[in-house]
Amino acid sequence: MPKGYLVGHFTLTDKARFMGEYGTKVVAILEECGGKVLVRGGPVAYREGETADIEVVVEFPDSEAAQQCLQSEAYRAIKAGRTDNSSGRLVIVDGV
């Protein structure tokens, strides 16, 4: 079974609230679900299309684990901190 990857590209509309309500809490939740943060922020050397303030890649044992994490009570409790204070994409893809 291939690993699952949670990939996010976020443009922050309220950085302080995003970080306080979501950014400082999400890593612990992802790790509790079996996720391993591979990329979180940092400079982007090459980019096409829309820009973002934060790029994120999280590896999970499989896509189902990533789905379950996003549906967990712990994640749902902080989700508004992301959706209310940023725009962008959050997708789950299978590895090869």
C-alpha positions as semicolon CSV with decimal commas, in nm:
position;residue;x (nm);y (nm);z (nm)
1;M;0,000;0,000;0,000
2;P;0,150;0,341;-0,096
3;K;0,208;0,612;0,158
4;G;-0,034;0,902;0,167
5;Y;0,075;1,263;0,148
6;L;-0,111;1,565;0,278
7;V;-0,003;1,866;0,070
8;G;-0,102;2,221;0,158
9;H;-0,045;2,559;-0,005
10;F;-0,175;2,845;0,211
11;T;-0,187;3,221;0,175
12;L;-0,234;3,378;0,516
13;T;-0,502;3,643;0,565
14;D;-0,432;3,682;0,939
15;K;-0,092;3,539;1,026
16;A;-0,115;3,595;1,402
17;R;-0,449;3,418;1,434
18;F;-0,346;3,141;1,191
19;M;-0,037;3,066;1,398
20;G;-0,211;3,099;1,735
21;E;-0,522;2,900;1,651
22;Y;-0,376;2,645;1,407
23;G;-0,004;2,662;1,334
24;T;0,116;2,605;1,690
25;K;-0,118;2,307;1,739
26;V;-0,139;2,117;1,413
27;V;0,198;1,937;1,414
28;A;0,123;1,753;1,738
29;I;-0,213;1,639;1,600
30;L;-0,062;1,523;1,271
31;E;0,206;1,328;1,456
32;E;-0,053;1,167;1,686
33;C;-0,222;1,041;1,368
34;G;0,100;0,887;1,238
35;G;0,198;1,181;1,017
36;K;0,555;1,294;0,963
37;V;0,605;1,656;0,860
38;L;0,846;1,663;0,565
39;V;0,804;2,026;0,458
40;R;0,666;2,319;0,654
41;G;0,743;2,666;0,526
42;G;1,084;2,772;0,410
43;P;1,186;2,941;0,088
44;V;1,059;2,809;-0,244
45;A;1,326;2,810;-0,513
46;Y;1,095;2,756;-0,812
47;R;0,725;2,814;-0,843
48;E;0,463;2,828;-1,116
49;G;0,105;2,943;-1,069
50;E;-0,032;3,107;-0,758
51;T;0,206;3,191;-0,476
52;A;0,152;3,096;-0,113
53;D;0,294;3,194;0,224
54;I;0,328;2,839;0,355
55;E;0,391;2,511;0,175
56;V;0,336;2,188;0,371
57;V;0,396;1,820;0,297
58;V;0,308;1,554;0,555
59;E;0,371;1,183;0,502
60;F;0,124;0,927;0,641
61;P;0,136;0,547;0,636
62;D;-0,140;0,563;0,370
63;S;-0,409;0,798;0,238
64;E;-0,669;0,652;0,471
65;A;-0,462;0,756;0,773
66;A;-0,443;1,111;0,636
67;Q;-0,821;1,116;0,579
68;Q;-0,887;0,987;0,929
69;C;-0,659;1,253;1,076
70;L;-0,847;1,534;0,903
71;Q;-1,173;1,387;1,031
72;S;-1,047;1,343;1,387
73;E;-1,201;1,539;1,672
74;A;-0,865;1,696;1,754
75;Y;-0,813;1,826;1,400
76;R;-1,171;1,945;1,362
77;A;-1,125;2,145;1,685
78;I;-0,851;2,359;1,523
79;K;-0,957;2,354;1,157
80;A;-1,132;2,693;1,173
81;G;-0,799;2,846;1,273
82;R;-0,678;2,753;0,924
83;T;-0,990;2,810;0,718
84;D;-1,080;3,143;0,883
85;N;-0,730;3,287;0,853
86;S;-0,596;3,159;0,522
87;S;-0,691;3,058;0,173
88;G;-0,543;2,784;-0,036
89;R;-0,548;2,412;-0,100
90;L;-0,516;2,104;0,113
91;V;-0,505;1,776;-0,078
92;I;-0,427;1,411;-0,007
93;V;-0,237;1,215;-0,269
94;D;-0,101;0,861;-0,287
95;G;0,273;0,809;-0,314
96;V;0,427;0,596;-0,584
